[in-house]
Amino acid sequence: MFYKIKNTQISLTSNPTKFWNYIRNKGKCLGIPEEMHIENTHVSDPQISAFFASYFSSVYKAPNTKPIYLDNLSINQYSHLPSKVSLSLDDISEGLNSLSKSDSKVPDGIAAPLLFQCREA
């Protein structure tokens, strides 16, 4: 046993890339697992999503499903902006793709790299 520990310690200093490759590959998940174990509970594929939701329900807040009515929305603060803008999907895609090298924030405070990474969503 000591021999394995000693070899691992030597390998970490002489070849750290091997260690980090192992860690990277260990963390890859290719989808929902077939089985899940938490404490003394075991569930299989069809029940995993429901079990996961139940387990995290104490910290997860369900989205607000109440309808939003725009009738009373005040848009006076935006009255200086053009009222009729037509953008195609290509226009939006081109704009988001242009953010790839930018690290600035747009006026609404959303970081450009975040918008760039979400462009395919």
N, C-alpha and C positions, 0 to 999 in steps of 0.2 A: 504494500500500500504506500509506504514512504517513497518508494522508487517512482510510482506514478505521480505523486504530488511534486516531487523534485523535478521530474521531467517536464511537468506542466509549467512550473515556475521558470525553468530555463527556456522553454519554448515561448513563454510570454515575453521575455526580454529579447530573445534572438529573432523571433518571427511573430510580432504582434498582429500582422495582417491575417495570419491564420486564425487567431483568436477572434478578431472582429468579423471575419467572414462567417465563422461559426455562429456568433451572436446574431448577425444579420439574418442568416438562414433560419435560425431557431425562431425568430419572431415573425416569419412569413406565415400568413394564414390564407388559405386558398378558398375560404368560404365558411359556411356554418358547419361546425363539427357534427359528426354523427351521434356523439354522446356528450353529456355534460354532467359534471359532478361538482356539487357545492355542498360542503359539510356532509351530512348524511343522506342527501337527496341525489338521486340519479335519474336522469331523463334521457330519452332518445329523440332522434331527429324530429318527428312531427310536433313534439311538445317543447322543443328548445326555445323557440321565440317567445311563447307565452311564459315559460319559466323565467327566462331572462328578464322580461318586462315585469313580472311579479317581483322578482328579487330586487330590482332597482326602482320599484315604484315609490319607495320612500324618498328618493332623491330626484326623481324625474317628474317634471311638471308637464302635464298634457297640454297641448296647444289650445289656445283660446278658440272655441268653435262658434262664438257668438258672431252673427253677421255684422259687418261694418257698413253703416249707412253714410254715403257721401253727400246726401242732400244738404246737410248743414255745414259742410266743409267750407271754411273761409280761405279763399285763394288770393286775397288782396296782396299778400306779401310777395306773390309771384306775378303780379300784373305787368311788370316790366319785361317779362319773358315772352317770346313768340307764342301765340296761342295755337298755331297749327304747324306741327313739325311732323315730317314724314321720314322715317328711317327704315331701311330694309334690314333684313337679317345680315346681309353682307356688310352693310355700313357698321352695324353693331359689332360684328365679328372682326372687322378691320380695326375698329377702335380698341377693342379688347386686346387684340394681338399686338397692337402698338405699345402696350404697357409692359411688354416682356423685359425691357431693359430699364424701366423706370422704377425709382424707389420713392417717388413723391406721393403725396396724398392729394386726392381730388377734393373739391370744396365740401363734399358731404363727409369727409374724414375717413373714407374707406381707403385702405392702403392699395396702391396700384398692383403690387404683386398678388394680393388676394383676388382682385378682380381678374387678373391674368390667369391665375390658377383655376378659377371657376368658369372660364370662358366656354368650356365644352358642356357645361351642365344644362 
